[in-house]
Amino acid sequence: MVFKVGICGKEQVDCSYLEKTVLQYAEGRGRHFETEIFCLDKDLCRHLQQGNRLDILFLDVELIEMTGVEVGCFIRNRLENRNIQIIYISEKEEDVRHLLKTQPLDFLIRPIKQEHVISALEAAEKILKKDNIIFRYRHGKEYYGVPYGDIIYFISNGRKLQIITSDGVKEFYGRLKVIIPGLPEDFLLIHNSYVINVNFVRRYNYEEVELMNGAILTVSRPYRKCVRQKISRFWKEEHAGK
């Protein structure tokens, strides 16, 4: 699994230090982490609003236009994203109580210590690996979980999303752009209405994919190149691993 790590802060020294520590952590443990630094809070918000995924976010409490709390509230409330593991950075311990409503994973005090960064990364990795097994959703007042391995594809149907599985169809209120950032790498957007699990692809060409349950789905023109590249790469990697 590739973990995507965002670092947002106004102090370039802190951002560079965090990026270096994250990459050293990944290399030392044989993990694959991708990092991206955001100097401006609005760039981070735009990045997430466009549907880009972040698994872990180091977020400075004091930013340029917004506060870290405001960015955290934007992620949790506006984007309805509970998957990103937020790790706040501040100079004052008293900031902690103001951040709890955004459900952060951890809180680092400057000067930032390497062992604290590593501890936060280890905690985030455990949560992300656990969450990566089950897709969780709410229907009415009840909560459900579906193993990702059972999901063939998601389809957007108005205000509702349907989960097509080998056991049938599940349905709940939601939007694709909200769930996409939290999906594993095996899931691929092929159309504004479809996200497929590439493990269930039986056949594909430039304009459509056929899945193991017999469904034939259209690939939208803007996604065709990316879809062909990803499915082709996935099949090559799967074949090489056998």
N, C-alpha and C positions, 0 to 999 in steps of 0.2 A: 504494500500500500504506500502511495506517495502522500506525505503529509505536507500541506501547504501552510506556511507560516507567514503572517503579516506582522510588520513592525511599524508602529505609527507614533512618532514623537518629534518634537521640535529641536531636540538636541542631537545633532548628527553623530557626536561621539558615542552617545548611548546606543543609537540605532546600529552603528557599525559594530560596537562591542557585542550587542545582542545577536546580530547576524553571525558574527564569527563564532560565538559560543554555541549557537544552534547548529551550525554546520559541523563544528568539531564534535558535538554530541552525536549527530547523525553518523558521521564517519566512524567514530569510535565504536558504534553499536551496529554498524552495517545497515543503517536505515536510509531511506531516501526522503530527504526533506528539501522542499523548494521554498526559498524566502523571497519576500518582496517588501521593500521599504516605502512607506508613505510619509512624506514630509508635511503634507497638508491633510487635515482631517476631511476636507471636502473630496479629496482624491480617493481616500479610503471609502467613504460613503458611496461615491459614484461607482467605484470598482465593485462593491457588493451589490449595489442596486442593479447593476447590469447582469447579475446572475453568476458572477465569478465566485469560486469557492475558496474559503479560508477555513482551516481546521483549528488553528491556534492563532491568537492575536495578542501581541504585546502592545499595550495601549497606555500612553502617557496620560495622566490625569489632567495635566495642563497643556492644552494645544493652542493653536493660533486663533481660530474662529469659534470653535466649539470646545466644551470641556470634555474630558474623557467620559464623564457620566452621561452627557448628552449623546455622545457617539454610541455608548453602550445601550442607552434607551432606544436609539434609532435602530440598532441591530435587533434588540429583543422585541420591541413593540411595533415599529414601522415595518421592518422586514420579517417579523415573526420568526426570527432565527434563534433557536435554542441550542444549535449544534456547535457554534464557534466557542472554543474554550478561551475566555478572555482573562488575560493576566495584566493587571494594572501596575503602573509604575508611578511612584510619587516620592516626595521628600518628607511628607508628613504622615505619621501613623494615624492621625485623627481623621484622615480622609476615608478610612476604611468604612465607617458606618454609612457614609453617603453612597457607597458603591454597591451595597448588598442587594438593592432592588434590581440590579442588572445581572445578578447571578454570576459573579466572577469566579474563576477557578482559584486564583491566587492574587497576592498583592506584594509587590517587591518595593523595598525602600532603598532609595539612593544613599550611599553609593552601592550600585548593584553588585552583588557577589555571585561569582560563577556557580558556587554550590547551590544557591537559591534558584538560579535559572534552571539548572539541571534538575533539581527537585520538582520544579513546576512542569518541566517538559515530561518527566517520567509520569507525573500524575495525569497530565493531559493525554499522553499516549495510552495509558490504561483505559481511560474513559472512552477515547475514540475507538479503540479496538473493540471494546464491549458494545458500543453503540453501532459499530459497523456490521454487527451480526444481525440485528433486528431493525426493521423499519417500524417506527411507532407512530400511531395516529389516533385521533379521537373521532368517534361517531356518536353524536348526541352527548350524553354525560358519561359515556364509558370510553375507556382507553383500550387499544388493541395493539398487538405486535405481530408482524409477519416476517419470517426469515427472508433476508435478501435473496438467498439462493432459490426461493420458491417463486419469486416475482419475475414474470415474463416481460411485462411492460406496464407502464402507467399511461393512462389516456385522460386528457382534459375534456370534460363534458360540461360546458357552461361554468357554473360556480363550483361544480363538483369534480373530484378526481376519482377515477376508478383504478383499482389495482387488479390487473389480470394475473392470476396465479394458476398453477397446475390443478388447484382444488376448486377454482371458481373465481368469482368477481367480488371484490370488496369495494366499498364506496364511502367517501367522506368529503366534507367541504374543504377545499384547499385550492392552491394554485401551483402550477409546475415550477414557476420561477422561485417560489419559496422553498420547495423541497430539493430542487436540483443541487444547490451548494452542499447539501449534506449527504448526497448519495455517493456510494463507492465508485471507484474508477471504472467498474464494469458497466455502468449505466451511461447511456448515450442519447442525447437529444437529437432526433432525426427530423422533427417537425414541431411546429409550435404547439401541437396537441399530443405528441408522442415522445416518451422516453423509454427506450428499450434496454433490456439486459442482454449484452452481446453474447453471453453464454448460451442464449436460446436462439441464436440466428442459425437458420437452416440453409438459407440461400440469400444472396444479395446481388444487386446490380446498381447502376447509376441512379435509378429512379425509385427503387423499392427494395424492401427487405421482406423475406418470408421467415416467420418464426416457427419454432417447433410445434406449436399448437395449431398450425395451419393459417394463422392470421397473416395477411399480406398488407403491409403498411407503406404509405407513400413517403419518400424522402424529399423534403422541400429543397428547392434549388440552392438556397444559401448554405445548406448543411451538407450537400452532396460530397464535396471534396473531403471534408473532415470525416464524414461517416465512412467513406471508402478506405481512407487511410487508417482509421482506428480499428475497423473490423479486420482489415488485412493484417495489420500489425498484431492484433490479438490472436488471430488464427496462426500466424507464424510462430508467435511465442508459445502458444499452446502445443503446437506440433513439436517444437524444439524441446519442450519439457517432457515429452513422452519417451 
